[in-house]
Amino acid sequence: MSNQLSCTCPSEQPCARKVPIFAALTDAELAQVVSLITQKSYPKGSLVFREGEPLENLYLINHGRIKVYRTAADGKEQILYVLSEGDFLGERNLLRSKPAEYTAETLEDTQVCVITRQDCQQLLLRYPSISLKIIDELNKRLDKLELLFGNVSPRETDKRICLMLLEFLEKYGTKQADQTVIIDLPLNREEMANYIGLTRETVSRRLNTYKEAGIIDFIGNKKLVILDVETLKEACQY
């Protein structure tokens, strides 16, 4: 269940300004985008849309987190993306009307700004820079999926895990005075495993190996500390 209202973002910091696809627009142009927006609020655990349902909108995440997943034949989730403030979804349906290819579910209380497909098409024609930014983001997401569905060797296993940690570091990390970074984890261990196409046991085992090596540490079940950011980055590059 969601609550819907017109955009109530302050004019000096509209929600659309948080989304990189609108970065090249002037303040006046951005105001035109904001005029098209409807806001919706979803409690934690809500479905923004479900796989197979009509998908006719572009969703901009104002605050909160959303996991995007497909459901396998055995009923298991395959998490494709974890999206947060400044991210968007629904872009693949902007030029064609077809059912959603995945489900979007909130991981916490979330507010999204919604633009209809028809309005988005007019924006794409008027501001080509938006199209280029969307293509760039799609390429980044495709790179992630290619890694996910590639062969899983021991070397590839480590790379998937450390790239996931770097993604979480960038999006959810808070740098400390001692140069460590505390991450508010968006996923539990099972969801992490689904996200990178590994078993929960493999993920837990490798995370414990990183802990023993002095690269990471844990704060309960929902926070992780990156103790050595540079070593983690090096592990992702081999």
Steps between C-alpha positions, in 0.01 A plus 500: 500500500630847414400859567498729196530879477646772282873567533566676831879523472646843588566707188867544590554122518248315281509121493584502129826682578620189686471285186805511268292472182382859555845638588540702179169687534478863607294599802219617272504174305508299822196690622313373193595144596386552859162628378439156347581306816266321736642377831419163653601366841536129573552329838780245536418172323261658247493408131545802274411272211501128436657291222242455221295809589469800264788745550414847374711731717855611573575484873757732661604404853482808723597309813497137611618176340349260249608152397429395143467127442363222283338186636645169378291192422580362847367819660843631598582868454779606267586853609612707202556841658482683830395859436500800733471880506582647159442174310214435260309205358246434228726646229487190277129555437520866403489434126275197502202379698560153641465319833764551768785250470575510872351583840594811699464473880591757764768404754400789729245781502548656157380805308510503122429771245299369205491626141264336251639332190322751275655796683842332496484456125442873459795574730728269300409681178551842658822423692725244323748513791253297706509218242881491508505480880246216497708307246809548717320364806362203305853413389617500863215271602571269206864473610380385840268237351773367270720446804212340689415245232857415401690189605564473873863404563659550845662816363167623364333429834736736680453765233121490527511537876752784510320688219177470698677639806640791298151574366361503854795714614427761233123511554456429870840559662587769754869589525642522852778717643737201500438449122292187552151489347186376675238355264132476587437172316191507275479120478530204735737210425243302304409802288868579440547147370200534267627839385835366376393149400679306775392286794453650843769268634753622243428865574526448877822303464669761279386789721652322799823457300507876436443557871789272595720688250419830671311643200152516657323453831138469609281708730211267575308365201413827326827693487840424352827692538751527217830516688727508195334662198809488278555126548134439418531705179814308402316171549238612247758571230691172473 
